[in-house]
Structures are given as C-alpha cells and as structure tokens.
C-alpha cells in the first residue's frame, strides 16, 4: 500500500516536492518580476552558491517552470524567466508572503532565512 502523501499520487505532495526545495520559492519570487541573468539571481539570493543556483535552475527548467534563453552576443548572455507553469506558482508564493507578514514576527522571519 502506498502512503497517502506519496508524490507520485498526491498533487499536494508533488507540488511541495518542487516548491519546498531550498531556494526554489525565492527564485520563483525573483523571476516573477521578469527575466533575470544568473548573476542577478545569485545577488538577490544572498548565501546561495553558484553551484546550487545552477542546479536549482536546471531542475526548474526540467520541470517546465523556468525557461533558459541564450543570446548570441559577445559576451554571451543567458536569461531565465518563468513559463506559464512557473507563473501558476505565484499565488502560492503570494500566500507564503501573506502568511509571513501576518503570522511571523520580524525576528522569526530573519531567523528563518
């Protein structure tokens, strides 16, 4: 018998597996404001290593949440932006922000980071 919250059969567990990975919610939030370059994402997510950022972006791209665009310029330019599937996560991010404002004190918010 499969557990009730197995990510292969439970949509809540499957979504939590994606959005619950460290840095994912912050990356989706940052990309909600428009396309960003790798260095911009690295700067906005203070504490993330380049390796971790690259890995998270690859996973989000493979899930169809983020699209990577390369431009044939000199020097080469790469930007990341949300797909329609990624934009569909924004109400979840907004709900997380509202919860944080309403239920988490400033000290708790800082400690959680």
C-alpha positions, -999 to +999 in steps of 0.1 A: +000+000+000+013+035-010+015+062+016-013+088+012+012+116+006+034+099-019+044+125-045+035+101-074-002+101-065-008+132-043-008+165-061-001+184-028+030+162-021+042+166-057+039+204-056+056+205-022+084+185-036+091+211-062+083+243-043+097+230-010+133+226-023+156+252-007+158+284-027+130+275-052+104+298-037+128+327-036+139+321-072+103+319-084+096+351-065+126+369-080+116+357-115+080+369-110+094+404-117+107+394-151+137+378-168+169+377-148+205+369-155+224+343-135+244+370-117+212+389-108+197+358-092+229+350-074+230+385-059+193+385-049+196+351-031+223+360-007+241+329+005+233+307-024+264+291-040+268+293-078+267+255-080+234+253-060+219+281-081+229+263-113+214+231-100+181+246-089+177+264-122+184+232-141+157+214-121+132+242-125+139+241-163+135+203-164+101+207-146+090+233-171+088+261-145+117+282-158+129+288-194+165+295-202+172+318-231+206+322-246+215+352-268+243+350-294+261+381-283+296+389-273+299+382-244+272+356-244+240+365-224+217+340-207+185+349-190+160+329-171+122+336-169+091+319-156+070+298-180+032+298-178+036+268-154+060+288-133+036+318-132+009+294-120+030+290-088+028+328-080-004+325-059+014+300-037+043+325-033+019+353-026+001+332+001+035+324+017+043+362+018+009+369+033+014+342+059+048+355+068+035+391+072+005+380+093+019+352+114+057+355+116+073+383+136+103+402+122+127+382+144+111+349+133+113+359+096+150+368+099+158+336+118+141+315+091+164+329+065 
